[in-house]
Amino acid sequence: MRFVIIVLFERMGANSSRYEFACSHCSERVVVDALVQKQLLGTGCVFCGRNVSERDFVRER
Ligand SMILES: [Zn+2]
């Protein structure tokens, strides 16, 4: 799990959009980019493993 989170952060810093993910199941939060958002939608929360929806993401300004 920790490895996955590190990968998420290393991908940031590019010019892609960022989203704040707040899990509706475990309330954990992490900022991700658009690519990682897609991964999370496909694989579930990195913290608790449950399904996530697009409503769990808020685009950062
Ligand atoms: Zn979760």
N, CA, C, O and the ligand as a Tripos MOL2 file, in Angstrom:
@<TRIPOS>MOLECULE
protein
  245   243    62     0     0
PROTEIN
NO_CHARGES

@<TRIPOS>ATOM
      1 N           0.8310   -1.2040    0.0000 N.3       1 MET1
      2 CA          0.0000    0.0000    0.0000 C.3       1 MET1
      3 C           0.8620    1.2500    0.0000 C.2       1 MET1
      4 O           0.6150    2.1820   -0.7650 O.2       1 MET1
      5 N           1.8650    1.2690    0.8500 N.am      2 ARG2
      6 CA          2.7050    2.4650    0.9330 C.3       2 ARG2
      7 C           3.3870    2.7260   -0.4100 C.2       2 ARG2
      8 O           3.5160    3.8750   -0.8330 O.2       2 ARG2
      9 N           3.8210    1.6620   -1.0710 N.am      3 PHE3
     10 CA          4.4720    1.8130   -2.3580 C.3       3 PHE3
     11 C           3.5480    2.4980   -3.3540 C.2       3 PHE3
     12 O           3.9740    3.3770   -4.1030 O.2       3 PHE3
     13 N           2.3020    2.1000   -3.3600 N.am      4 VAL4
     14 CA          1.3430    2.6960   -4.3010 C.3       4 VAL4
     15 C           1.2410    4.1910   -4.0690 C.2       4 VAL4
     16 O           1.2090    4.9730   -5.0190 O.2       4 VAL4
     17 N           1.1900    4.5850   -2.8150 N.am      5 ILE5
     18 CA          1.0270    6.0000   -2.5010 C.3       5 ILE5
     19 C           2.2450    6.7970   -2.9620 C.2       5 ILE5
     20 O           2.1120    7.9110   -3.4670 O.2       5 ILE5
     21 N           3.4250    6.2220   -2.7870 N.am      6 ILE6
     22 CA          4.6390    6.9080   -3.2400 C.3       6 ILE6
     23 C           4.5960    7.1110   -4.7480 C.2       6 ILE6
     24 O           4.9600    8.1750   -5.2480 O.2       6 ILE6
     25 N           4.1560    6.1030   -5.4600 N.am      7 VAL7
     26 CA          4.0490    6.2320   -6.9150 C.3       7 VAL7
     27 C           3.0980    7.3650   -7.2720 C.2       7 VAL7
     28 O           3.3630    8.1310   -8.1990 O.2       7 VAL7
     29 N           2.0180    7.4740   -6.5570 N.am      8 LEU8
     30 CA          1.0560    8.5360   -6.8380 C.3       8 LEU8
     31 C           1.7300    9.8930   -6.7330 C.2       8 LEU8
     32 O           1.5280   10.7600   -7.5840 O.2       8 LEU8
     33 N           2.5200   10.0770   -5.7040 N.am      9 PHE9
     34 CA          3.1170   11.3850   -5.4970 C.3       9 PHE9
     35 C           4.2340   11.6530   -6.4940 C.2       9 PHE9
     36 O           4.4400   12.7990   -6.8940 O.2       9 PHE9
     37 N           4.9480   10.6290   -6.8940 N.am     10 GLU10
     38 CA          6.0240   10.8460   -7.8580 C.3      10 GLU10
     39 C           5.4880   11.2390   -9.2160 C.2      10 GLU10
     40 O           6.1770   11.9040   -9.9900 O.2      10 GLU10
     41 N           4.2850   10.8420   -9.5100 N.am     11 ARG11
     42 CA          3.7120   11.2060  -10.8030 C.3      11 ARG11
     43 C           3.2360   12.6470  -10.8300 C.2      11 ARG11
     44 O           3.0340   13.2080  -11.9070 O.2      11 ARG11
     45 N           3.0570   13.2450   -9.6870 N.am     12 MET12
     46 CA          2.5670   14.6070   -9.6540 C.3      12 MET12
     47 C           3.6780   15.5640  -10.0670 C.2      12 MET12
     48 O           4.8390   15.1680  -10.1690 O.2      12 MET12
     49 N           3.3260   16.8060  -10.2990 N.am     13 GLY13
     50 CA          4.3300   17.7770  -10.7020 C.3      13 GLY13
     51 C           4.3550   17.9770  -12.2010 C.2      13 GLY13
     52 O           4.9410   18.9470  -12.6830 O.2      13 GLY13
     53 N           3.7420   17.0940  -12.9390 N.am     14 ALA14
     54 CA          3.6040   17.3140  -14.3750 C.3      14 ALA14
     55 C           2.5600   18.4020  -14.6000 C.2      14 ALA14
     56 O           2.1000   19.0380  -13.6520 O.2      14 ALA14
     57 N           2.2020   18.6050  -15.8230 N.am     15 ASN15
     58 CA          1.2640   19.6890  -16.1020 C.3      15 ASN15
     59 C          -0.1790   19.2240  -16.1580 C.2      15 ASN15
     60 O          -1.0490   19.9450  -16.6470 O.2      15 ASN15
     61 N          -0.4360   18.0210  -15.6590 N.am     16 SER16
     62 CA         -1.8100   17.5200  -15.7220 C.3      16 SER16
     63 C          -2.6290   18.0600  -14.5560 C.2      16 SER16
     64 O          -2.0890   18.5810  -13.5800 O.2      16 SER16
     65 N          -3.9330   17.9230  -14.6820 N.am     17 SER17
     66 CA         -4.8340   18.4060  -13.6460 C.3      17 SER17
     67 C          -4.6760   17.5880  -12.3810 C.2      17 SER17
     68 O          -4.3360   16.4060  -12.4240 O.2      17 SER17
     69 N          -4.9250   18.2280  -11.2710 N.am     18 ARG18
     70 CA         -4.8680   17.5250   -9.9930 C.3      18 ARG18
     71 C          -6.2440   17.4760   -9.3650 C.2      18 ARG18
     72 O          -7.0650   18.3790   -9.5220 O.2      18 ARG18
     73 N          -6.4610   16.4020   -8.6580 N.am     19 TYR19
     74 CA         -7.7310   16.2070   -7.9780 C.3      19 TYR19
     75 C          -7.4690   15.8270   -6.5360 C.2      19 TYR19
     76 O          -6.5420   15.0740   -6.2380 O.2      19 TYR19
     77 N          -8.2890   16.3520   -5.6450 N.am     20 GLU20
     78 CA         -8.2200   15.8930   -4.2720 C.3      20 GLU20
     79 C          -9.2140   14.7560   -4.1170 C.2      20 GLU20
     80 O         -10.4170   14.9130   -4.3220 O.2      20 GLU20
     81 N          -8.6670   13.6020   -3.7460 N.am     21 PHE21
     82 CA         -9.5110   12.4350   -3.5220 C.3      21 PHE21
     83 C          -9.8030   12.3080   -2.0390 C.2      21 PHE21
     84 O          -8.8880   12.2670   -1.2180 O.2      21 PHE21
     85 N         -11.0680   12.2450   -1.7040 N.am     22 ALA22
     86 CA        -11.4820   12.0120   -0.3220 C.3      22 ALA22
     87 C         -12.3890   10.7940   -0.3260 C.2      22 ALA22
     88 O         -13.5130   10.8470   -0.8260 O.2      22 ALA22
     89 N         -11.9010    9.7110    0.2280 N.am     23 CYS23
     90 CA        -12.6540    8.4610    0.2020 C.3      23 CYS23
     91 C         -13.9180    8.5740    1.0600 C.2      23 CYS23
     92 O         -13.8670    9.0060    2.2110 O.2      23 CYS23
     93 N         -15.0440    8.1790    0.4760 N.am     24 SER24
     94 CA        -16.3030    8.2640    1.2110 C.3      24 SER24
     95 C         -16.4560    7.1070    2.1940 C.2      24 SER24
     96 O         -17.3680    7.1080    3.0220 O.2      24 SER24
     97 N         -15.5660    6.1210    2.1040 N.am     25 HIS25
     98 CA        -15.6450    4.9690    3.0060 C.3      25 HIS25
     99 C         -14.7420    5.1370    4.2220 C.2      25 HIS25
    100 O         -15.1790    4.9570    5.3580 O.2      25 HIS25
    101 N         -13.4550    5.4890    3.9720 N.am     26 CYS26
    102 CA        -12.5100    5.5550    5.0880 C.3      26 CYS26
    103 C         -12.0760    6.9870    5.3960 C.2      26 CYS26
    104 O         -11.3340    7.2130    6.3510 O.2      26 CYS26
    105 N         -12.5330    7.9630    4.5950 N.am     27 SER27
    106 CA        -12.2570    9.3880    4.8380 C.3      27 SER27
    107 C         -10.8010    9.7790    4.6710 C.2      27 SER27
    108 O         -10.4160   10.8860    5.0490 O.2      27 SER27
    109 N          -9.9820    8.8980    4.1130 N.am     28 GLU28
    110 CA         -8.6070    9.2750    3.8240 C.3      28 GLU28
    111 C          -8.5790   10.2160    2.6280 C.2      28 GLU28
    112 O          -9.4570   10.1750    1.7670 O.2      28 GLU28
    113 N          -7.5580   11.0600    2.5920 N.am     29 ARG29
    114 CA         -7.4630   12.0190    1.4950 C.3      29 ARG29
    115 C          -6.0940   11.9440    0.8460 C.2      29 ARG29
    116 O          -5.0920   11.6920    1.5160 O.2      29 ARG29
    117 N          -6.0540   12.1600   -0.4520 N.am     30 VAL30
    118 CA         -4.7920   12.2280   -1.1710 C.3      30 VAL30
    119 C          -5.0260   13.0280   -2.4490 C.2      30 VAL30
    120 O          -6.0990   12.9600   -3.0480 O.2      30 VAL30
    121 N          -4.0110   13.7850   -2.8590 N.am     31 VAL31
    122 CA         -4.1120   14.5440   -4.1000 C.3      31 VAL31
    123 C          -3.4810   13.7220   -5.2180 C.2      31 VAL31
    124 O          -2.3650   13.2200   -5.0810 O.2      31 VAL31
    125 N          -4.1980   13.5920   -6.3100 N.am     32 VAL32
    126 CA         -3.7260   12.7740   -7.4210 C.3      32 VAL32
    127 C          -3.9000   13.5430   -8.7300 C.2      32 VAL32
    128 O          -4.5770   14.5700   -8.7790 O.2      32 VAL32
    129 N          -3.2770   13.0250   -9.7850 N.am     33 ASP33
    130 CA         -3.5110   13.6280  -11.0900 C.3      33 ASP33
    131 C          -4.5560   12.8250  -11.8580 C.2      33 ASP33
    132 O          -5.1010   11.8420  -11.3550 O.2      33 ASP33
    133 N          -4.8220   13.2650  -13.0820 N.am     34 ALA34
    134 CA         -5.9260   12.6620  -13.8360 C.3      34 ALA34
    135 C          -5.6810   11.1840  -14.1110 C.2      34 ALA34
    136 O          -6.6170   10.3850  -14.0760 O.2      34 ALA34
    137 N          -4.4350   10.8130  -14.3850 N.am     35 LEU35
    138 CA         -4.1270    9.4100  -14.6510 C.3      35 LEU35
    139 C          -4.4130    8.5440  -13.4400 C.2      35 LEU35
    140 O          -5.0060    7.4700  -13.5460 O.2      35 LEU35
    141 N          -3.9780    9.0340  -12.2840 N.am     36 VAL36
    142 CA         -4.1830    8.2570  -11.0630 C.3      36 VAL36
    143 C          -5.6640    8.2250  -10.7140 C.2      36 VAL36
    144 O          -6.1580    7.2350  -10.1750 O.2      36 VAL36
    145 N          -6.3690    9.3040  -11.0200 N.am     37 GLN37
    146 CA         -7.8120    9.2980  -10.7790 C.3      37 GLN37
    147 C          -8.4570    8.1380  -11.5290 C.2      37 GLN37
    148 O          -9.2850    7.4140  -10.9760 O.2      37 GLN37
    149 N          -8.0730    7.9700  -12.7840 N.am     38 LYS38
    150 CA         -8.6300    6.8670  -13.5650 C.3      38 LYS38
    151 C          -8.2970    5.5250  -12.9250 C.2      38 LYS38
    152 O          -9.1400    4.6300  -12.8630 O.2      38 LYS38
    153 N          -7.0590    5.3940  -12.4510 N.am     39 GLN39
    154 CA         -6.6670    4.1410  -11.8210 C.3      39 GLN39
    155 C          -7.5070    3.8630  -10.5810 C.2      39 GLN39
    156 O          -7.9580    2.7410  -10.3520 O.2      39 GLN39
    157 N          -7.7070    4.9130   -9.7850 N.am     40 LEU40
    158 CA         -8.4820    4.7230   -8.5590 C.3      40 LEU40
    159 C          -9.9130    4.3290   -8.8760 C.2      40 LEU40
    160 O         -10.5000    3.4970   -8.1860 O.2      40 LEU40
    161 N         -10.4760    4.9260   -9.9230 N.am     41 LEU41
    162 CA        -11.8410    4.5810  -10.3080 C.3      41 LEU41
    163 C         -11.9220    3.1220  -10.7360 C.2      41 LEU41
    164 O         -12.9610    2.4780  -10.5860 O.2      41 LEU41
    165 N         -10.8100    2.6030  -11.2760 N.am     42 GLY42
    166 CA        -10.8140    1.2200  -11.7360 C.3      42 GLY42
    167 C         -10.4720    0.2220  -10.6440 C.2      42 GLY42
    168 O         -11.0020   -0.8890  -10.6160 O.2      42 GLY42
    169 N          -9.5810    0.6270   -9.7440 N.am     43 THR43
    170 CA         -9.0620   -0.3430   -8.7780 C.3      43 THR43
    171 C          -9.6110   -0.1440   -7.3780 C.2      43 THR43
    172 O          -9.5370   -1.0540   -6.5520 O.2      43 THR43
    173 N         -10.1640    1.0360   -7.0930 N.am     44 GLY44
    174 CA        -10.6870    1.2890   -5.7570 C.3      44 GLY44
    175 C          -9.7240    2.1060   -4.9170 C.2      44 GLY44
    176 O          -8.6080    2.4110   -5.3370 O.2      44 GLY44
    177 N         -10.1740    2.4480   -3.7360 N.am     45 CYS45
    178 CA         -9.4080    3.2800   -2.8100 C.3      45 CYS45
    179 C          -8.0640    2.6250   -2.4710 C.2      45 CYS45
    180 O          -8.0120    1.4270   -2.1930 O.2      45 CYS45
    181 N          -6.9770    3.4060   -2.4940 N.am     46 VAL46
    182 CA         -5.6670    2.8560   -2.1590 C.3      46 VAL46
    183 C          -5.5620    2.5620   -0.6700 C.2      46 VAL46
    184 O          -4.6850    1.8040   -0.2560 O.2      46 VAL46
    185 N          -6.4320    3.1440    0.1380 N.am     47 PHE47
    186 CA         -6.3400    2.9670    1.5850 C.3      47 PHE47
    187 C          -7.1900    1.8000    2.0750 C.2      47 PHE47
    188 O          -6.7250    0.9630    2.8490 O.2      47 PHE47
    189 N          -8.4410    1.7540    1.6170 N.am     48 CYS48
    190 CA         -9.3310    0.7120    2.1450 C.3      48 CYS48
    191 C          -9.7640   -0.2860    1.0760 C.2      48 CYS48
    192 O         -10.3600   -1.3120    1.4050 O.2      48 CYS48
    193 N          -9.4750   -0.0070   -0.2010 N.am     49 GLY49
    194 CA         -9.7510   -0.9660   -1.2580 C.3      49 GLY49
    195 C         -11.1870   -0.9960   -1.7450 C.2      49 GLY49
    196 O         -11.5330   -1.8110   -2.6010 O.2      49 GLY49
    197 N         -12.0220   -0.1280   -1.2190 N.am     50 ARG50
    198 CA        -13.4250   -0.1460   -1.6410 C.3      50 ARG50
    199 C         -13.6190    0.7220   -2.8850 C.2      50 ARG50
    200 O         -12.7510    1.5210   -3.2380 O.2      50 ARG50
    201 N         -14.7420    0.5590   -3.5290 N.am     51 ASN51
    202 CA        -14.9950    1.2730   -4.7750 C.3      51 ASN51
    203 C         -15.0580    2.7800   -4.5540 C.2      51 ASN51
    204 O         -15.5660    3.2520   -3.5370 O.2      51 ASN51
    205 N         -14.5350    3.5220   -5.5180 N.am     52 VAL52
    206 CA        -14.6330    4.9740   -5.4600 C.3      52 VAL52
    207 C         -15.4000    5.4470   -6.6860 C.2      52 VAL52
    208 O         -15.4430    4.7580   -7.7050 O.2      52 VAL52
    209 N         -16.0020    6.6200   -6.5830 N.am     53 SER53
    210 CA        -16.7380    7.1890   -7.7010 C.3      53 SER53
    211 C         -16.1760    8.5600   -8.0150 C.2      53 SER53
    212 O         -15.3840    9.1040   -7.2460 O.2      53 SER53
    213 N         -16.5820    9.1170   -9.1380 N.am     54 GLU54
    214 CA        -16.0710   10.4390   -9.5290 C.3      54 GLU54
    215 C         -16.4830   11.5160   -8.5310 C.2      54 GLU54
    216 O         -15.8540   12.5710   -8.4520 O.2      54 GLU54
    217 N         -17.5290   11.2480   -7.7780 N.am     55 ARG55
    218 CA        -17.9620   12.2290   -6.7670 C.3      55 ARG55
    219 C         -16.9640   12.3500   -5.6220 C.2      55 ARG55
    220 O         -16.9900   13.3250   -4.8710 O.2      55 ARG55
    221 N         -16.0830   11.3600   -5.4900 N.am     56 ASP56
    222 CA        -15.0840   11.4050   -4.4190 C.3      56 ASP56
    223 C         -13.8940   12.2800   -4.7740 C.2      56 ASP56
    224 O         -12.9890   12.4670   -3.9610 O.2      56 ASP56
    225 N         -13.8940   12.8180   -5.9910 N.am     57 PHE57
    226 CA        -12.7770   13.6690   -6.4280 C.3      57 PHE57
    227 C         -13.2240   15.1050   -6.5740 C.2      57 PHE57
    228 O         -14.3060   15.3840   -7.0890 O.2      57 PHE57
    229 N         -12.3770   16.0190   -6.1130 N.am     58 VAL58
    230 CA        -12.6240   17.4430   -6.3040 C.3      58 VAL58
    231 C         -11.4300   18.0190   -7.0390 C.2      58 VAL58
    232 O         -10.2910   17.8760   -6.5940 O.2      58 VAL58
    233 N         -11.6830   18.6560   -8.1450 N.am     59 ARG59
    234 CA        -10.5890   19.2060   -8.9320 C.3      59 ARG59
    235 C          -9.9810   20.4040   -8.2120 C.2      59 ARG59
    236 O         -10.6920   21.2720   -7.7040 O.2      59 ARG59
    237 N          -8.6570   20.4320   -8.1800 N.am     60 GLU60
    238 CA         -7.9850   21.5560   -7.5410 C.3      60 GLU60
    239 C          -7.8620   22.7130   -8.5120 C.2      60 GLU60
    240 O          -7.7230   22.5280   -9.7210 O.2      60 GLU60
    241 N          -7.9190   23.9210   -7.9450 N.am     61 ARG61
    242 CA         -7.7890   25.0990   -8.8030 C.3      61 ARG61
    243 C          -6.3550   25.4910   -9.0040 C.2      61 ARG61
    244 O          -6.0730   26.4640   -9.7030 O.2      61 ARG61
    245 ZN        -10.9790    4.3840    1.3970 Zn       62 ZN62
@<TRIPOS>BOND
     1     1     2 1
     2     2     3 1
     3     3     4 2
     4     3     5 am
     5     5     6 1
     6     6     7 1
     7     7     8 2
     8     7     9 am
     9     9    10 1
    10    10    11 1
    11    11    12 2
    12    11    13 am
    13    13    14 1
    14    14    15 1
    15    15    16 2
    16    15    17 am
    17    17    18 1
    18    18    19 1
    19    19    20 2
    20    19    21 am
    21    21    22 1
    22    22    23 1
    23    23    24 2
    24    23    25 am
    25    25    26 1
    26    26    27 1
    27    27    28 2
    28    27    29 am
    29    29    30 1
    30    30    31 1
    31    31    32 2
    32    31    33 am
    33    33    34 1
    34    34    35 1
    35    35    36 2
    36    35    37 am
    37    37    38 1
    38    38    39 1
    39    39    40 2
    40    39    41 am
    41    41    42 1
    42    42    43 1
    43    43    44 2
    44    43    45 am
    45    45    46 1
    46    46    47 1
    47    47    48 2
    48    47    49 am
    49    49    50 1
    50    50    51 1
    51    51    52 2
    52    51    53 am
    53    53    54 1
    54    54    55 1
    55    55    56 2
    56    55    57 am
    57    57    58 1
    58    58    59 1
    59    59    60 2
    60    59    61 am
    61    61    62 1
    62    62    63 1
    63    63    64 2
    64    63    65 am
    65    65    66 1
    66    66    67 1
    67    67    68 2
    68    67    69 am
    69    69    70 1
    70    70    71 1
    71    71    72 2
    72    71    73 am
    73    73    74 1
    74    74    75 1
    75    75    76 2
    76    75    77 am
    77    77    78 1
    78    78    79 1
    79    79    80 2
    80    79    81 am
    81    81    82 1
    82    82    83 1
    83    83    84 2
    84    83    85 am
    85    85    86 1
    86    86    87 1
    87    87    88 2
    88    87    89 am
    89    89    90 1
    90    90    91 1
    91    91    92 2
    92    91    93 am
    93    93    94 1
    94    94    95 1
    95    95    96 2
    96    95    97 am
    97    97    98 1
    98    98    99 1
    99    99   100 2
   100    99   101 am
   101   101   102 1
   102   102   103 1
   103   103   104 2
   104   103   105 am
   105   105   106 1
   106   106   107 1
   107   107   108 2
   108   107   109 am
   109   109   110 1
   110   110   111 1
   111   111   112 2
   112   111   113 am
   113   113   114 1
   114   114   115 1
   115   115   116 2
   116   115   117 am
   117   117   118 1
   118   118   119 1
   119   119   120 2
   120   119   121 am
   121   121   122 1
   122   122   123 1
   123   123   124 2
   124   123   125 am
   125   125   126 1
   126   126   127 1
   127   127   128 2
   128   127   129 am
   129   129   130 1
   130   130   131 1
   131   131   132 2
   132   131   133 am
   133   133   134 1
   134   134   135 1
   135   135   136 2
   136   135   137 am
   137   137   138 1
   138   138   139 1
   139   139   140 2
   140   139   141 am
   141   141   142 1
   142   142   143 1
   143   143   144 2
   144   143   145 am
   145   145   146 1
   146   146   147 1
   147   147   148 2
   148   147   149 am
   149   149   150 1
   150   150   151 1
   151   151   152 2
   152   151   153 am
   153   153   154 1
   154   154   155 1
   155   155   156 2
   156   155   157 am
   157   157   158 1
   158   158   159 1
   159   159   160 2
   160   159   161 am
   161   161   162 1
   162   162   163 1
   163   163   164 2
   164   163   165 am
   165   165   166 1
   166   166   167 1
   167   167   168 2
   168   167   169 am
   169   169   170 1
   170   170   171 1
   171   171   172 2
   172   171   173 am
   173   173   174 1
   174   174   175 1
   175   175   176 2
   176   175   177 am
   177   177   178 1
   178   178   179 1
   179   179   180 2
   180   179   181 am
   181   181   182 1
   182   182   183 1
   183   183   184 2
   184   183   185 am
   185   185   186 1
   186   186   187 1
   187   187   188 2
   188   187   189 am
   189   189   190 1
   190   190   191 1
   191   191   192 2
   192   191   193 am
   193   193   194 1
   194   194   195 1
   195   195   196 2
   196   195   197 am
   197   197   198 1
   198   198   199 1
   199   199   200 2
   200   199   201 am
   201   201   202 1
   202   202   203 1
   203   203   204 2
   204   203   205 am
   205   205   206 1
   206   206   207 1
   207   207   208 2
   208   207   209 am
   209   209   210 1
   210   210   211 1
   211   211   212 2
   212   211   213 am
   213   213   214 1
   214   214   215 1
   215   215   216 2
   216   215   217 am
   217   217   218 1
   218   218   219 1
   219   219   220 2
   220   219   221 am
   221   221   222 1
   222   222   223 1
   223   223   224 2
   224   223   225 am
   225   225   226 1
   226   226   227 1
   227   227   228 2
   228   227   229 am
   229   229   230 1
   230   230   231 1
   231   231   232 2
   232   231   233 am
   233   233   234 1
   234   234   235 1
   235   235   236 2
   236   235   237 am
   237   237   238 1
   238   238   239 1
   239   239   240 2
   240   239   241 am
   241   241   242 1
   242   242   243 1
   243   243   244 2
@<TRIPOS>SUBSTRUCTURE
     1 MET1         2 RESIDUE 1 A MET
     2 ARG2         6 RESIDUE 1 A ARG
     3 PHE3        10 RESIDUE 1 A PHE
     4 VAL4        14 RESIDUE 1 A VAL
     5 ILE5        18 RESIDUE 1 A ILE
     6 ILE6        22 RESIDUE 1 A ILE
     7 VAL7        26 RESIDUE 1 A VAL
     8 LEU8        30 RESIDUE 1 A LEU
     9 PHE9        34 RESIDUE 1 A PHE
    10 GLU10       38 RESIDUE 1 A GLU
    11 ARG11       42 RESIDUE 1 A ARG
    12 MET12       46 RESIDUE 1 A MET
    13 GLY13       50 RESIDUE 1 A GLY
    14 ALA14       54 RESIDUE 1 A ALA
    15 ASN15       58 RESIDUE 1 A ASN
    16 SER16       62 RESIDUE 1 A SER
    17 SER17       66 RESIDUE 1 A SER
    18 ARG18       70 RESIDUE 1 A ARG
    19 TYR19       74 RESIDUE 1 A TYR
    20 GLU20       78 RESIDUE 1 A GLU
    21 PHE21       82 RESIDUE 1 A PHE
    22 ALA22       86 RESIDUE 1 A ALA
    23 CYS23       90 RESIDUE 1 A CYS
    24 SER24       94 RESIDUE 1 A SER
    25 HIS25       98 RESIDUE 1 A HIS
    26 CYS26      102 RESIDUE 1 A CYS
    27 SER27      106 RESIDUE 1 A SER
    28 GLU28      110 RESIDUE 1 A GLU
    29 ARG29      114 RESIDUE 1 A ARG
    30 VAL30      118 RESIDUE 1 A VAL
    31 VAL31      122 RESIDUE 1 A VAL
    32 VAL32      126 RESIDUE 1 A VAL
    33 ASP33      130 RESIDUE 1 A ASP
    34 ALA34      134 RESIDUE 1 A ALA
    35 LEU35      138 RESIDUE 1 A LEU
    36 VAL36      142 RESIDUE 1 A VAL
    37 GLN37      146 RESIDUE 1 A GLN
    38 LYS38      150 RESIDUE 1 A LYS
    39 GLN39      154 RESIDUE 1 A GLN
    40 LEU40      158 RESIDUE 1 A LEU
    41 LEU41      162 RESIDUE 1 A LEU
    42 GLY42      166 RESIDUE 1 A GLY
    43 THR43      170 RESIDUE 1 A THR
    44 GLY44      174 RESIDUE 1 A GLY
    45 CYS45      178 RESIDUE 1 A CYS
    46 VAL46      182 RESIDUE 1 A VAL
    47 PHE47      186 RESIDUE 1 A PHE
    48 CYS48      190 RESIDUE 1 A CYS
    49 GLY49      194 RESIDUE 1 A GLY
    50 ARG50      198 RESIDUE 1 A ARG
    51 ASN51      202 RESIDUE 1 A ASN
    52 VAL52      206 RESIDUE 1 A VAL
    53 SER53      210 RESIDUE 1 A SER
    54 GLU54      214 RESIDUE 1 A GLU
    55 ARG55      218 RESIDUE 1 A ARG
    56 ASP56      222 RESIDUE 1 A ASP
    57 PHE57      226 RESIDUE 1 A PHE
    58 VAL58      230 RESIDUE 1 A VAL
    59 ARG59      234 RESIDUE 1 A ARG
    60 GLU60      238 RESIDUE 1 A GLU
    61 ARG61      242 RESIDUE 1 A ARG
    62 ZN62       245 GROUP 0 **** ****
